């Protein structure tokens, strides 16, 4: 019961990561309280495509939204992570700049090119050069103050980025969200979070229980449809927070290639563990595929775990998985005896690029 040793958290969690995770519901509420102040020009709804420019933690919210609302949004959404702007960007494009810090060089570079192409530009940030650009060039969007993210890490501020982006796109007319539905999600998250906190013993803490089974393993996440964006997000959090390599596969596509790769190397049963994200909101065929895929993996002597989500809506389940998954990656980081807030190789890489 290593994870019940409270001294470990004091020793390893130097950046208030647990506190940021606990504040997910407050992050969403913070955006909800200022949502009525966000004004998007009516002509911004007259577009035929959306391009979202963001890097790392700043594009995770966009990926989750793209998946959750894929059956609602009537125009394509493209997420770009780089300096370039797609050739298709024009005056009929809603171009979204997403940078938690406001200093990320790739979207700042993309802004100039998107502006030259005549795109309709909006932005979401907490400050920095992007905030200055928004003020100078009168770019509509959301400038939030991340008071409920004491860690300072973008991957732990997803209440701001996911719901902030949701509000922006809803106000641009891409889909409809109801404040009462969001309040129900906030209530659910606040109630659920009590099950996952460090002071909750492992025997009664699902996040600790799952994390304890992942030590010395390479997790492979499996999900489908509206949760595909969550898989991408959770993969990033395993790598950054747990310092534990992770990958993901999406149903039904994986059934057409990945199962044949389970036989080799022969170390797979020792090294791999598949985590299935199950939902009653999936298409019935996906649910059947999920069960059959588990059988194939088990027949190859590889362990599987299942997480079944309980929320009644797609957006609710996306936040439910985000909350639980973030706690799991936090606890795996503690098991691995690393500081969950630090990203030394990312920091080194950024510094080298500046030279």
Beta strands, then each sheet from edge to edge (+ up, - down):
strand 1: 49-54
strand 2: 76-80
strand 3: 93-99
strand 4: 120-125
strand 5: 140-143
strand 6: 218-224
strand 7: 246-251
strand 8: 272-278
strand 9: 303-308
sheet 1: 2+ 1+ 3+ 4+ 5+
sheet 2: 7+ 6+ 8+ 9+
end
